Each structure stands twice: as C-alpha cells, then as structure tokens.
C-alpha cells in the first residue's frame, strides 16, 4: 500500500542522503559549484562554514516564499509553509498572507 509522504519527511530523508558534508565533498571532488565556490576554498571549510557561505548567498526565505506562492496551488503553498515552520526556518508570523488570501490558510 502506498503511503503519502509529507514535505517535511521528504526533506529530512533527502538531507540524510545529501547533507552539507556530502555536498561539500562533491564541490571539492567534482567542482559542483564551478566558480561560485572553488574546490580549493571548499577544502578549507568545515561543514558549518560551508553551509553558512552557501546560505548567505541566497535571498531570504520569505522572499523565496513570496516568489513561489503564485506558482503553486494553495495546498502546496500551505505544505511548504508548514514544513518551513516545523524546521524553525520561518517564524510563525513571517510570510503571513494578506487578509483573505486563501492560499495561506
């Protein structure tokens, strides 16, 4: 019998397979990020500094959330928002919809 997997479960499973350590290793050995982060620099970073470096180059989560909201259904938007909150990535009030915005209920 097939079981529905939540977005949170899927993301946690993905992280077990490809967390910061394996991603850093692929940058070092395969040059995955090209000139954004060279293997020579990545080899000197630990997982924490590697993660902070990559995340510092990304837009805020609330901006990314605002960008994808019009592109997905209301139920998908709610699942994404719920997952981000469960990981403490999105504060409870951050990204709150305008009154009447059904996509976020």
Secondary structure, DSSP 4 states (H G I P E B T S, - for coil): ------HHHHHHHHHHHS-HHHHHHHHHHH-TTTTSS-HHHHTT--HHHHHHHHHHTSPPHHHHHHHHHTTS-HHHHHHHHHHHHHTTSS-TTTTPPPTT-GGG-
